[in-house]
Structure formats: structure tokens, C-alpha cells
């Protein structure tokens, strides 16, 4: 069972999903931050929490780190 996302995480989720659909790959944390007016560190914390909630999956050492997202 997935925990619900915060409003801010929902914005991040939709940006990632739209970017992926348009470009065929996940955005970098820099791209997410630039689009949403957030620092890379803030984006990293949000993505970490979204991973704990079961919404995104990351692969460490890979660019971009996000390898999948679940439908919400």
C-alpha cells in the first residue's frame, strides 16, 4: 500500500511523469529543481521520501537515478 503524497511531491511526480512521457527518460534532479523552483538537495529529499512511499524507484550510480515510477 502506497502512502499518499504531499502536494509538493505530487507536483514533482507529475513533472517526472510528463517529462518521461515527452523525452523517453527521467529528468535529472537539476531539471526537476529548475522547473519547480527547488534546490537539488530539496528535490533529493523529496525523491527519497517518494521512494520510501513506493512511488519511485531509483538506481544508485546511474544517471538519471530515477528508473521507474508507479501510477498514482
PyMOL commands that set and color helices and strands:
alter all, ss='L'
color gray80, all
select helices_A, chain A and resi 7-23+29-36+40-52
alter helices_A, ss='H'
color red, helices_A
select strands_A, chain A and resi 56-58+66-69
alter strands_A, ss='S'
color yellow, strands_A
deselect
rebuild
show_as cartoon
